[in-house]
Amino acid sequence: MPFPTCPQCGSSTVRKAGLNRVGRQVYRCTTCQRQFSNAHEHRYVDADTRRLIDKLRRSDLPPAQIARLAQVSEAWLEWYYRTNRP
Ligand SMILES: [Zn+2]
């Protein structure tokens, strides 16, 4: 399986960096040092979780905390914020 590209800088020079707490492969970009899990992860975030995030997003919580509460990665949350503007 090919490595994903970095969600931050688009580089494909990424390395495996172990597994996260839900057992998902984590990668580290060797260009910008960004750590992220699989770039296609957003496909697996279900509608209920997205609704929860939409609700949390209207509060004053920082994105890192919203990511923790909804159990998604911060990289996914950033992607979601970028592609789903309120
Ligand atoms: Zn990068």
PDB file of the backbone (N, CA, C, O) and the ligand in Angstrom, with CONECT records:
HET     ZN  A 101       1
ATOM      1  N   MET A   1       0.842  -1.193   0.000  1.00  0.00           N
ATOM      2  CA  MET A   1       0.000   0.000   0.000  1.00  0.00           C
ATOM      3  C   MET A   1       0.886   1.254   0.000  1.00  0.00           C
ATOM      4  O   MET A   1       1.800   1.368   0.816  1.00  0.00           O
ATOM      5  N   PRO A   2       0.617   2.178  -0.900  1.00  0.00           N
ATOM      6  CA  PRO A   2       1.453   3.390  -0.937  1.00  0.00           C
ATOM      7  C   PRO A   2       1.215   4.272   0.276  1.00  0.00           C
ATOM      8  O   PRO A   2       0.130   4.259   0.857  1.00  0.00           O
ATOM      9  N   PHE A   3       2.213   5.026   0.652  1.00  0.00           N
ATOM     10  CA  PHE A   3       2.057   5.947   1.765  1.00  0.00           C
ATOM     11  C   PHE A   3       1.152   7.096   1.344  1.00  0.00           C
ATOM     12  O   PHE A   3       1.126   7.472   0.172  1.00  0.00           O
ATOM     13  N   PRO A   4       0.406   7.656   2.298  1.00  0.00           N
ATOM     14  CA  PRO A   4      -0.426   8.822   1.974  1.00  0.00           C
ATOM     15  C   PRO A   4       0.444  10.063   1.824  1.00  0.00           C
ATOM     16  O   PRO A   4       1.628  10.038   2.157  1.00  0.00           O
ATOM     17  N   THR A   5      -0.139  11.141   1.325  1.00  0.00           N
ATOM     18  CA  THR A   5       0.586  12.401   1.262  1.00  0.00           C
ATOM     19  C   THR A   5       0.250  13.241   2.490  1.00  0.00           C
ATOM     20  O   THR A   5      -0.796  13.056   3.113  1.00  0.00           O
ATOM     21  N   CYS A   6       1.130  14.146   2.823  1.00  0.00           N
ATOM     22  CA  CYS A   6       0.958  14.996   4.002  1.00  0.00           C
ATOM     23  C   CYS A   6      -0.231  15.936   3.814  1.00  0.00           C
ATOM     24  O   CYS A   6      -0.320  16.625   2.798  1.00  0.00           O
ATOM     25  N   PRO A   7      -1.162  15.969   4.804  1.00  0.00           N
ATOM     26  CA  PRO A   7      -2.335  16.854   4.675  1.00  0.00           C
ATOM     27  C   PRO A   7      -1.956  18.332   4.787  1.00  0.00           C
ATOM     28  O   PRO A   7      -2.721  19.207   4.381  1.00  0.00           O
ATOM     29  N   GLN A   8      -0.779  18.601   5.335  1.00  0.00           N
ATOM     30  CA  GLN A   8      -0.395  19.999   5.538  1.00  0.00           C
ATOM     31  C   GLN A   8       0.362  20.580   4.341  1.00  0.00           C
ATOM     32  O   GLN A   8       0.028  21.663   3.862  1.00  0.00           O
ATOM     33  N   CYS A   9       1.389  19.857   3.855  1.00  0.00           N
ATOM     34  CA  CYS A   9       2.209  20.432   2.789  1.00  0.00           C
ATOM     35  C   CYS A   9       2.107  19.645   1.493  1.00  0.00           C
ATOM     36  O   CYS A   9       2.665  20.055   0.475  1.00  0.00           O
ATOM     37  N   GLY A  10       1.395  18.511   1.519  1.00  0.00           N
ATOM     38  CA  GLY A  10       1.203  17.749   0.290  1.00  0.00           C
ATOM     39  C   GLY A  10       2.381  16.879  -0.107  1.00  0.00           C
ATOM     40  O   GLY A  10       2.341  16.217  -1.144  1.00  0.00           O
ATOM     41  N   SER A  11       3.419  16.874   0.698  1.00  0.00           N
ATOM     42  CA  SER A  11       4.607  16.080   0.395  1.00  0.00           C
ATOM     43  C   SER A  11       4.299  14.589   0.493  1.00  0.00           C
ATOM     44  O   SER A  11       3.470  14.172   1.302  1.00  0.00           O
ATOM     45  N   SER A  12       4.968  13.795  -0.332  1.00  0.00           N
ATOM     46  CA  SER A  12       4.766  12.353  -0.240  1.00  0.00           C
ATOM     47  C   SER A  12       5.942  11.679   0.465  1.00  0.00           C
ATOM     48  O   SER A  12       6.005  10.452   0.531  1.00  0.00           O
ATOM     49  N   THR A  13       6.864  12.469   0.988  1.00  0.00           N
ATOM     50  CA  THR A  13       7.982  11.903   1.741  1.00  0.00           C
ATOM     51  C   THR A  13       7.578  11.751   3.201  1.00  0.00           C
ATOM     52  O   THR A  13       7.977  12.533   4.064  1.00  0.00           O
ATOM     53  N   VAL A  14       6.768  10.710   3.451  1.00  0.00           N
ATOM     54  CA  VAL A  14       6.304  10.464   4.807  1.00  0.00           C
ATOM     55  C   VAL A  14       6.839   9.132   5.304  1.00  0.00           C
ATOM     56  O   VAL A  14       7.130   8.228   4.520  1.00  0.00           O
ATOM     57  N   ARG A  15       6.963   9.030   6.614  1.00  0.00           N
ATOM     58  CA  ARG A  15       7.437   7.799   7.238  1.00  0.00           C
ATOM     59  C   ARG A  15       6.413   7.292   8.221  1.00  0.00           C
ATOM     60  O   ARG A  15       5.635   8.064   8.781  1.00  0.00           O
ATOM     61  N   LYS A  16       6.416   5.977   8.429  1.00  0.00           N
ATOM     62  CA  LYS A  16       5.545   5.423   9.457  1.00  0.00           C
ATOM     63  C   LYS A  16       6.050   5.853  10.819  1.00  0.00           C
ATOM     64  O   LYS A  16       7.254   5.849  11.074  1.00  0.00           O
ATOM     65  N   ALA A  17       5.128   6.225  11.695  1.00  0.00           N
ATOM     66  CA  ALA A  17       5.514   6.693  13.032  1.00  0.00           C
ATOM     67  C   ALA A  17       4.725   5.958  14.106  1.00  0.00           C
ATOM     68  O   ALA A  17       4.385   6.541  15.136  1.00  0.00           O
ATOM     69  N   GLY A  18       4.433   4.686  13.873  1.00  0.00           N
ATOM     70  CA  GLY A  18       3.728   3.904  14.888  1.00  0.00           C
ATOM     71  C   GLY A  18       2.218   3.971  14.739  1.00  0.00           C
ATOM     72  O   GLY A  18       1.697   4.415  13.716  1.00  0.00           O
ATOM     73  N   LEU A  19       1.519   3.518  15.783  1.00  0.00           N
ATOM     74  CA  LEU A  19       0.057   3.488  15.751  1.00  0.00           C
ATOM     75  C   LEU A  19      -0.488   4.455  16.781  1.00  0.00           C
ATOM     76  O   LEU A  19       0.140   4.681  17.816  1.00  0.00           O
ATOM     77  N   ASN A  20      -1.655   5.030  16.509  1.00  0.00           N
ATOM     78  CA  ASN A  20      -2.284   5.880  17.517  1.00  0.00           C
ATOM     79  C   ASN A  20      -3.113   5.015  18.458  1.00  0.00           C
ATOM     80  O   ASN A  20      -3.116   3.790  18.341  1.00  0.00           O
ATOM     81  N   ARG A  21      -3.823   5.659  19.400  1.00  0.00           N
ATOM     82  CA  ARG A  21      -4.482   4.876  20.457  1.00  0.00           C
ATOM     83  C   ARG A  21      -5.640   4.033  19.953  1.00  0.00           C
ATOM     84  O   ARG A  21      -6.075   3.118  20.652  1.00  0.00           O
ATOM     85  N   VAL A  22      -6.156   4.313  18.757  1.00  0.00           N
ATOM     86  CA  VAL A  22      -7.206   3.451  18.235  1.00  0.00           C
ATOM     87  C   VAL A  22      -6.646   2.466  17.202  1.00  0.00           C
ATOM     88  O   VAL A  22      -7.394   1.837  16.453  1.00  0.00           O
ATOM     89  N   GLY A  23      -5.317   2.348  17.181  1.00  0.00           N
ATOM     90  CA  GLY A  23      -4.691   1.337  16.345  1.00  0.00           C
ATOM     91  C   GLY A  23      -4.538   1.723  14.888  1.00  0.00           C
ATOM     92  O   GLY A  23      -4.288   0.870  14.036  1.00  0.00           O
ATOM     93  N   ARG A  24      -4.687   2.991  14.603  1.00  0.00           N
ATOM     94  CA  ARG A  24      -4.547   3.452  13.233  1.00  0.00           C
ATOM     95  C   ARG A  24      -3.095   3.838  12.947  1.00  0.00           C
ATOM     96  O   ARG A  24      -2.408   4.392  13.805  1.00  0.00           O
ATOM     97  N   GLN A  25      -2.651   3.544  11.758  1.00  0.00           N
ATOM     98  CA  GLN A  25      -1.274   3.890  11.401  1.00  0.00           C
ATOM     99  C   GLN A  25      -1.064   5.402  11.432  1.00  0.00           C
ATOM    100  O   GLN A  25      -1.859   6.171  10.893  1.00  0.00           O
ATOM    101  N   VAL A  26       0.017   5.800  12.071  1.00  0.00           N
ATOM    102  CA  VAL A  26       0.365   7.225  12.113  1.00  0.00           C
ATOM    103  C   VAL A  26       1.587   7.443  11.232  1.00  0.00           C
ATOM    104  O   VAL A  26       2.517   6.636  11.242  1.00  0.00           O
ATOM    105  N   TYR A  27       1.586   8.517  10.483  1.00  0.00           N
ATOM    106  CA  TYR A  27       2.703   8.857   9.613  1.00  0.00           C
ATOM    107  C   TYR A  27       3.282  10.199  10.026  1.00  0.00           C
ATOM    108  O   TYR A  27       2.600  11.041  10.610  1.00  0.00           O
ATOM    109  N   ARG A  28       4.568  10.378   9.706  1.00  0.00           N
ATOM    110  CA  ARG A  28       5.186  11.670   9.953  1.00  0.00           C
ATOM    111  C   ARG A  28       5.772  12.176   8.649  1.00  0.00           C
ATOM    112  O   ARG A  28       6.475  11.454   7.942  1.00  0.00           O
ATOM    113  N   CYS A  29       5.468  13.435   8.344  1.00  0.00           N
ATOM    114  CA  CYS A  29       5.993  14.052   7.135  1.00  0.00           C
ATOM    115  C   CYS A  29       7.435  14.458   7.376  1.00  0.00           C
ATOM    116  O   CYS A  29       7.733  15.144   8.354  1.00  0.00           O
ATOM    117  N   THR A  30       8.334  14.041   6.494  1.00  0.00           N
ATOM    118  CA  THR A  30       9.742  14.378   6.710  1.00  0.00           C
ATOM    119  C   THR A  30      10.056  15.783   6.190  1.00  0.00           C
ATOM    120  O   THR A  30      11.160  16.286   6.396  1.00  0.00           O
ATOM    121  N   THR A  31       9.099  16.411   5.521  1.00  0.00           N
ATOM    122  CA  THR A  31       9.316  17.767   5.021  1.00  0.00           C
ATOM    123  C   THR A  31       8.955  18.808   6.078  1.00  0.00           C
ATOM    124  O   THR A  31       9.764  19.680   6.396  1.00  0.00           O
ATOM    125  N   CYS A  32       7.722  18.715   6.631  1.00  0.00           N
ATOM    126  CA  CYS A  32       7.291  19.733   7.608  1.00  0.00           C
ATOM    127  C   CYS A  32       7.166  19.157   9.011  1.00  0.00           C
ATOM    128  O   CYS A  32       6.768  19.870   9.933  1.00  0.00           O
ATOM    129  N   GLN A  33       7.501  17.875   9.192  1.00  0.00           N
ATOM    130  CA  GLN A  33       7.463  17.203  10.509  1.00  0.00           C
ATOM    131  C   GLN A  33       6.053  17.026  11.043  1.00  0.00           C
ATOM    132  O   GLN A  33       5.881  16.657  12.205  1.00  0.00           O
ATOM    133  N   ARG A  34       5.054  17.276  10.234  1.00  0.00           N
ATOM    134  CA  ARG A  34       3.681  17.101  10.651  1.00  0.00           C
ATOM    135  C   ARG A  34       3.391  15.619  10.848  1.00  0.00           C
ATOM    136  O   ARG A  34       3.776  14.785  10.029  1.00  0.00           O
ATOM    137  N   GLN A  35       2.697  15.296  11.961  1.00  0.00           N
ATOM    138  CA  GLN A  35       2.310  13.917  12.204  1.00  0.00           C
ATOM    139  C   GLN A  35       0.824  13.766  11.927  1.00  0.00           C
ATOM    140  O   GLN A  35       0.031  14.608  12.347  1.00  0.00           O
ATOM    141  N   PHE A  36       0.438  12.718  11.233  1.00  0.00           N
ATOM    142  CA  PHE A  36      -0.969  12.551  10.887  1.00  0.00           C
ATOM    143  C   PHE A  36      -1.263  11.077  10.693  1.00  0.00           C
ATOM    144  O   PHE A  36      -0.356  10.282  10.445  1.00  0.00           O
ATOM    145  N   SER A  37      -2.545  10.708  10.808  1.00  0.00           N
ATOM    146  CA  SER A  37      -2.907   9.340  10.478  1.00  0.00           C
ATOM    147  C   SER A  37      -3.409   9.338   9.040  1.00  0.00           C
ATOM    148  O   SER A  37      -3.427  10.376   8.377  1.00  0.00           O
ATOM    149  N   ASN A  38      -3.807   8.189   8.574  1.00  0.00           N
ATOM    150  CA  ASN A  38      -4.108   8.040   7.155  1.00  0.00           C
ATOM    151  C   ASN A  38      -4.970   9.159   6.586  1.00  0.00           C
ATOM    152  O   ASN A  38      -5.986   9.527   7.176  1.00  0.00           O
ATOM    153  N   ALA A  39      -4.571   9.693   5.454  1.00  0.00           N
ATOM    154  CA  ALA A  39      -5.213  10.854   4.847  1.00  0.00           C
ATOM    155  C   ALA A  39      -6.647  10.555   4.419  1.00  0.00           C
ATOM    156  O   ALA A  39      -7.444  11.474   4.234  1.00  0.00           O
ATOM    157  N   HIS A  40      -6.978   9.274   4.262  1.00  0.00           N
ATOM    158  CA  HIS A  40      -8.323   8.933   3.814  1.00  0.00           C
ATOM    159  C   HIS A  40      -9.255   8.653   4.986  1.00  0.00           C
ATOM    160  O   HIS A  40     -10.376   8.176   4.813  1.00  0.00           O
ATOM    161  N   GLU A  41      -8.767   8.958   6.167  1.00  0.00           N
ATOM    162  CA  GLU A  41      -9.514   8.697   7.392  1.00  0.00           C
ATOM    163  C   GLU A  41     -10.895   9.349   7.381  1.00  0.00           C
ATOM    164  O   GLU A  41     -11.833   8.809   7.967  1.00  0.00           O
ATOM    165  N   HIS A  42     -11.034  10.505   6.722  1.00  0.00           N
ATOM    166  CA  HIS A  42     -12.305  11.225   6.770  1.00  0.00           C
ATOM    167  C   HIS A  42     -13.465  10.415   6.207  1.00  0.00           C
ATOM    168  O   HIS A  42     -14.628  10.697   6.499  1.00  0.00           O
ATOM    169  N   ARG A  43     -13.151   9.422   5.411  1.00  0.00           N
ATOM    170  CA  ARG A  43     -14.219   8.559   4.878  1.00  0.00           C
ATOM    171  C   ARG A  43     -14.913   7.767   5.982  1.00  0.00           C
ATOM    172  O   ARG A  43     -16.066   7.361   5.834  1.00  0.00           O
ATOM    173  N   TYR A  44     -14.205   7.551   7.088  1.00  0.00           N
ATOM    174  CA  TYR A  44     -14.740   6.671   8.109  1.00  0.00           C
ATOM    175  C   TYR A  44     -15.387   7.407   9.270  1.00  0.00           C
ATOM    176  O   TYR A  44     -15.854   6.769  10.213  1.00  0.00           O
ATOM    177  N   VAL A  45     -15.426   8.722   9.225  1.00  0.00           N
ATOM    178  CA  VAL A  45     -16.087   9.474  10.290  1.00  0.00           C
ATOM    179  C   VAL A  45     -17.574   9.529   9.970  1.00  0.00           C
ATOM    180  O   VAL A  45     -17.983  10.077   8.946  1.00  0.00           O
ATOM    181  N   ASP A  46     -18.378   8.952  10.861  1.00  0.00           N
ATOM    182  CA  ASP A  46     -19.797   8.800  10.537  1.00  0.00           C
ATOM    183  C   ASP A  46     -20.608  10.079  10.761  1.00  0.00           C
ATOM    184  O   ASP A  46     -20.104  11.058  11.312  1.00  0.00           O
ATOM    185  N   ALA A  47     -21.855  10.058  10.330  1.00  0.00           N
ATOM    186  CA  ALA A  47     -22.715  11.240  10.356  1.00  0.00           C
ATOM    187  C   ALA A  47     -22.961  11.736  11.779  1.00  0.00           C
ATOM    188  O   ALA A  47     -23.009  12.943  12.014  1.00  0.00           O
ATOM    189  N   ASP A  48     -23.117  10.811  12.731  1.00  0.00           N
ATOM    190  CA  ASP A  48     -23.350  11.219  14.110  1.00  0.00           C
ATOM    191  C   ASP A  48     -22.172  12.028  14.644  1.00  0.00           C
ATOM    192  O   ASP A  48     -22.354  13.043  15.316  1.00  0.00           O
ATOM    193  N   THR A  49     -20.967  11.567  14.337  1.00  0.00           N
ATOM    194  CA  THR A  49     -19.767  12.270  14.797  1.00  0.00           C
ATOM    195  C   THR A  49     -19.687  13.648  14.155  1.00  0.00           C
ATOM    196  O   THR A  49     -19.315  14.623  14.807  1.00  0.00           O
ATOM    197  N   ARG A  50     -20.036  13.724  12.877  1.00  0.00           N
ATOM    198  CA  ARG A  50     -20.011  15.021  12.192  1.00  0.00           C
ATOM    199  C   ARG A  50     -21.024  15.987  12.799  1.00  0.00           C
ATOM    200  O   ARG A  50     -20.755  17.182  12.922  1.00  0.00           O
ATOM    201  N   ARG A  51     -22.197  15.459  13.182  1.00  0.00           N
ATOM    202  CA  ARG A  51     -23.206  16.308  13.814  1.00  0.00           C
ATOM    203  C   ARG A  51     -22.695  16.817  15.159  1.00  0.00           C
ATOM    204  O   ARG A  51     -22.899  17.977  15.517  1.00  0.00           O
ATOM    205  N   LEU A  52     -22.030  15.934  15.895  1.00  0.00           N
ATOM    206  CA  LEU A  52     -21.459  16.318  17.188  1.00  0.00           C
ATOM    207  C   LEU A  52     -20.414  17.422  16.988  1.00  0.00           C
ATOM    208  O   LEU A  52     -20.375  18.393  17.744  1.00  0.00           O
ATOM    209  N   ILE A  53     -19.595  17.268  15.994  1.00  0.00           N
ATOM    210  CA  ILE A  53     -18.556  18.265  15.724  1.00  0.00           C
ATOM    211  C   ILE A  53     -19.183  19.599  15.333  1.00  0.00           C
ATOM    212  O   ILE A  53     -18.726  20.657  15.766  1.00  0.00           O
ATOM    213  N   ASP A  54     -20.232  19.545  14.513  1.00  0.00           N
ATOM    214  CA  ASP A  54     -20.901  20.783  14.115  1.00  0.00           C
ATOM    215  C   ASP A  54     -21.430  21.534  15.336  1.00  0.00           C
ATOM    216  O   ASP A  54     -21.399  22.763  15.391  1.00  0.00           O
ATOM    217  N   LYS A  55     -21.919  20.763  16.318  1.00  0.00           N
ATOM    218  CA  LYS A  55     -22.450  21.365  17.537  1.00  0.00           C
ATOM    219  C   LYS A  55     -21.312  21.961  18.366  1.00  0.00           C
ATOM    220  O   LYS A  55     -21.402  23.097  18.832  1.00  0.00           O
ATOM    221  N   LEU A  56     -20.242  21.183  18.544  1.00  0.00           N
ATOM    222  CA  LEU A  56     -19.104  21.636  19.346  1.00  0.00           C
ATOM    223  C   LEU A  56     -18.422  22.848  18.711  1.00  0.00           C
ATOM    224  O   LEU A  56     -17.875  23.712  19.397  1.00  0.00           O
ATOM    225  N   ARG A  57     -18.471  22.882  17.409  1.00  0.00           N
ATOM    226  CA  ARG A  57     -17.798  23.941  16.668  1.00  0.00           C
ATOM    227  C   ARG A  57     -18.387  25.313  16.999  1.00  0.00           C
ATOM    228  O   ARG A  57     -17.683  26.323  16.962  1.00  0.00           O
ATOM    229  N   ARG A  58     -19.694  25.342  17.325  1.00  0.00           N
ATOM    230  CA  ARG A  58     -20.344  26.613  17.656  1.00  0.00           C
ATOM    231  C   ARG A  58     -20.004  27.064  19.071  1.00  0.00           C
ATOM    232  O   ARG A  58     -20.301  28.198  19.446  1.00  0.00           O
ATOM    233  N   SER A  59     -19.387  26.195  19.857  1.00  0.00           N
ATOM    234  CA  SER A  59     -18.966  26.593  21.200  1.00  0.00           C
ATOM    235  C   SER A  59     -17.581  27.233  21.114  1.00  0.00           C
ATOM    236  O   SER A  59     -17.032  27.410  20.027  1.00  0.00           O
ATOM    237  N   ASP A  60     -17.033  27.571  22.264  1.00  0.00           N
ATOM    238  CA  ASP A  60     -15.728  28.225  22.264  1.00  0.00           C
ATOM    239  C   ASP A  60     -14.572  27.247  22.454  1.00  0.00           C
ATOM    240  O   ASP A  60     -13.436  27.662  22.683  1.00  0.00           O
ATOM    241  N   LEU A  61     -14.857  25.966  22.359  1.00  0.00           N
ATOM    242  CA  LEU A  61     -13.809  24.972  22.579  1.00  0.00           C
ATOM    243  C   LEU A  61     -12.729  25.047  21.496  1.00  0.00           C
ATOM    244  O   LEU A  61     -13.029  25.259  20.321  1.00  0.00           O
ATOM    245  N   PRO A  62     -11.491  24.873  21.900  1.00  0.00           N
ATOM    246  CA  PRO A  62     -10.412  24.843  20.903  1.00  0.00           C
ATOM    247  C   PRO A  62     -10.502  23.555  20.072  1.00  0.00           C
ATOM    248  O   PRO A  62     -10.957  22.525  20.571  1.00  0.00           O
ATOM    249  N   PRO A  63     -10.074  23.612  18.820  1.00  0.00           N
ATOM    250  CA  PRO A  63     -10.158  22.445  17.934  1.00  0.00           C
ATOM    251  C   PRO A  63      -9.523  21.186  18.511  1.00  0.00           C
ATOM    252  O   PRO A  63     -10.035  20.087  18.300  1.00  0.00           O
ATOM    253  N   ALA A  64      -8.418  21.330  19.234  1.00  0.00           N
ATOM    254  CA  ALA A  64      -7.749  20.148  19.795  1.00  0.00           C
ATOM    255  C   ALA A  64      -8.674  19.411  20.761  1.00  0.00           C
ATOM    256  O   ALA A  64      -8.680  18.182  20.816  1.00  0.00           O
ATOM    257  N   GLN A  65      -9.454  20.179  21.519  1.00  0.00           N
ATOM    258  CA  GLN A  65     -10.366  19.556  22.484  1.00  0.00           C
ATOM    259  C   GLN A  65     -11.568  18.933  21.763  1.00  0.00           C
ATOM    260  O   GLN A  65     -12.043  17.866  22.152  1.00  0.00           O
ATOM    261  N   ILE A  66     -12.050  19.594  20.724  1.00  0.00           N
ATOM    262  CA  ILE A  66     -13.147  19.045  19.938  1.00  0.00           C
ATOM    263  C   ILE A  66     -12.718  17.721  19.298  1.00  0.00           C
ATOM    264  O   ILE A  66     -13.483  16.757  19.266  1.00  0.00           O
ATOM    265  N   ALA A  67     -11.504  17.693  18.800  1.00  0.00           N
ATOM    266  CA  ALA A  67     -10.981  16.465  18.187  1.00  0.00           C
ATOM    267  C   ALA A  67     -10.956  15.331  19.210  1.00  0.00           C
ATOM    268  O   ALA A  67     -11.293  14.189  18.895  1.00  0.00           O
ATOM    269  N   ARG A  68     -10.550  15.664  20.449  1.00  0.00           N
ATOM    270  CA  ARG A  68     -10.500  14.647  21.500  1.00  0.00           C
ATOM    271  C   ARG A  68     -11.891  14.152  21.852  1.00  0.00           C
ATOM    272  O   ARG A  68     -12.116  12.948  21.973  1.00  0.00           O
ATOM    273  N   LEU A  69     -12.833  15.089  22.018  1.00  0.00           N
ATOM    274  CA  LEU A  69     -14.196  14.727  22.397  1.00  0.00           C
ATOM    275  C   LEU A  69     -14.869  13.879  21.327  1.00  0.00           C
ATOM    276  O   LEU A  69     -15.577  12.921  21.639  1.00  0.00           O
ATOM    277  N   ALA A  70     -14.647  14.230  20.070  1.00  0.00           N
ATOM    278  CA  ALA A  70     -15.294  13.513  18.976  1.00  0.00           C
ATOM    279  C   ALA A  70     -14.474  12.297  18.541  1.00  0.00           C
ATOM    280  O   ALA A  70     -14.907  11.516  17.693  1.00  0.00           O
ATOM    281  N   GLN A  71     -13.280  12.145  19.135  1.00  0.00           N
ATOM    282  CA  GLN A  71     -12.389  11.029  18.812  1.00  0.00           C
ATOM    283  C   GLN A  71     -12.021  10.986  17.332  1.00  0.00           C
ATOM    284  O   GLN A  71     -12.034   9.933  16.695  1.00  0.00           O
ATOM    285  N   VAL A  72     -11.695  12.157  16.813  1.00  0.00           N
ATOM    286  CA  VAL A  72     -11.139  12.227  15.458  1.00  0.00           C
ATOM    287  C   VAL A  72      -9.765  12.877  15.588  1.00  0.00           C
ATOM    288  O   VAL A  72      -9.447  13.467  16.620  1.00  0.00           O
ATOM    289  N   SER A  73      -8.961  12.767  14.547  1.00  0.00           N
ATOM    290  CA  SER A  73      -7.641  13.391  14.601  1.00  0.00           C
ATOM    291  C   SER A  73      -7.770  14.884  14.331  1.00  0.00           C
ATOM    292  O   SER A  73      -8.715  15.335  13.685  1.00  0.00           O
ATOM    293  N   GLU A  74      -6.806  15.637  14.835  1.00  0.00           N
ATOM    294  CA  GLU A  74      -6.812  17.078  14.562  1.00  0.00           C
ATOM    295  C   GLU A  74      -6.647  17.341  13.072  1.00  0.00           C
ATOM    296  O   GLU A  74      -7.181  18.316  12.545  1.00  0.00           O
ATOM    297  N   ALA A  75      -5.909  16.470  12.399  1.00  0.00           N
ATOM    298  CA  ALA A  75      -5.730  16.625  10.945  1.00  0.00           C
ATOM    299  C   ALA A  75      -7.064  16.477  10.231  1.00  0.00           C
ATOM    300  O   ALA A  75      -7.373  17.212   9.293  1.00  0.00           O
ATOM    301  N   TRP A  76      -7.852  15.506  10.700  1.00  0.00           N
ATOM    302  CA  TRP A  76      -9.167  15.319  10.085  1.00  0.00           C
ATOM    303  C   TRP A  76     -10.041  16.534  10.346  1.00  0.00           C
ATOM    304  O   TRP A  76     -10.720  17.035   9.449  1.00  0.00           O
ATOM    305  N   LEU A  77     -10.011  17.006  11.603  1.00  0.00           N
ATOM    306  CA  LEU A  77     -10.841  18.145  11.982  1.00  0.00           C
ATOM    307  C   LEU A  77     -10.483  19.382  11.149  1.00  0.00           C
ATOM    308  O   LEU A  77     -11.366  20.116  10.706  1.00  0.00           O
ATOM    309  N   GLU A  78      -9.197  19.600  10.946  1.00  0.00           N
ATOM    310  CA  GLU A  78      -8.773  20.736  10.116  1.00  0.00           C
ATOM    311  C   GLU A  78      -9.291  20.581   8.695  1.00  0.00           C
ATOM    312  O   GLU A  78      -9.758  21.536   8.075  1.00  0.00           O
ATOM    313  N   TRP A  79      -9.197  19.371   8.202  1.00  0.00           N
ATOM    314  CA  TRP A  79      -9.712  19.097   6.858  1.00  0.00           C
ATOM    315  C   TRP A  79     -11.214  19.379   6.805  1.00  0.00           C
ATOM    316  O   TRP A  79     -11.714  19.978   5.853  1.00  0.00           O
ATOM    317  N   TYR A  80     -11.924  18.935   7.849  1.00  0.00           N
ATOM    318  CA  TYR A  80     -13.375  19.101   7.896  1.00  0.00           C
ATOM    319  C   TYR A  80     -13.748  20.582   7.967  1.00  0.00           C
ATOM    320  O   TYR A  80     -14.678  21.030   7.295  1.00  0.00           O
ATOM    321  N   TYR A  81     -13.019  21.333   8.783  1.00  0.00           N
ATOM    322  CA  TYR A  81     -13.267  22.766   8.905  1.00  0.00           C
ATOM    323  C   TYR A  81     -13.041  23.463   7.579  1.00  0.00           C
ATOM    324  O   TYR A  81     -13.794  24.355   7.191  1.00  0.00           O
ATOM    325  N   ARG A  82     -11.979  23.037   6.882  1.00  0.00           N
ATOM    326  CA  ARG A  82     -11.658  23.668   5.594  1.00  0.00           C
ATOM    327  C   ARG A  82     -12.723  23.399   4.547  1.00  0.00           C
ATOM    328  O   ARG A  82     -13.069  24.278   3.757  1.00  0.00           O
ATOM    329  N   THR A  83     -13.240  22.176   4.549  1.00  0.00           N
ATOM    330  CA  THR A  83     -14.158  21.785   3.481  1.00  0.00           C
ATOM    331  C   THR A  83     -15.620  22.001   3.837  1.00  0.00           C
ATOM    332  O   THR A  83     -16.484  21.925   2.963  1.00  0.00           O
ATOM    333  N   ASN A  84     -15.915  22.270   5.113  1.00  0.00           N
ATOM    334  CA  ASN A  84     -17.299  22.490   5.535  1.00  0.00           C
ATOM    335  C   ASN A  84     -17.401  23.783   6.321  1.00  0.00           C
ATOM    336  O   ASN A  84     -17.511  23.761   7.547  1.00  0.00           O
ATOM    337  N   ARG A  85     -17.367  24.876   5.644  1.00  0.00           N
ATOM    338  CA  ARG A  85     -17.467  26.169   6.336  1.00  0.00           C
ATOM    339  C   ARG A  85     -18.911  26.424   6.748  1.00  0.00           C
ATOM    340  O   ARG A  85     -19.835  26.135   5.988  1.00  0.00           O
ATOM    341  N   PRO A  86     -19.110  26.973   7.966  1.00  0.00           N
ATOM    342  CA  PRO A  86     -20.478  27.215   8.434  1.00  0.00           C
ATOM    343  C   PRO A  86     -21.185  28.303   7.615  1.00  0.00           C
ATOM    344  O   PRO A  86     -22.342  28.623   7.884  1.00  0.00           O
TER     345      PRO A  86
HETATM  346 ZN    ZN A 101       4.282  17.961   5.346  1.00  0.00          ZN2+
END
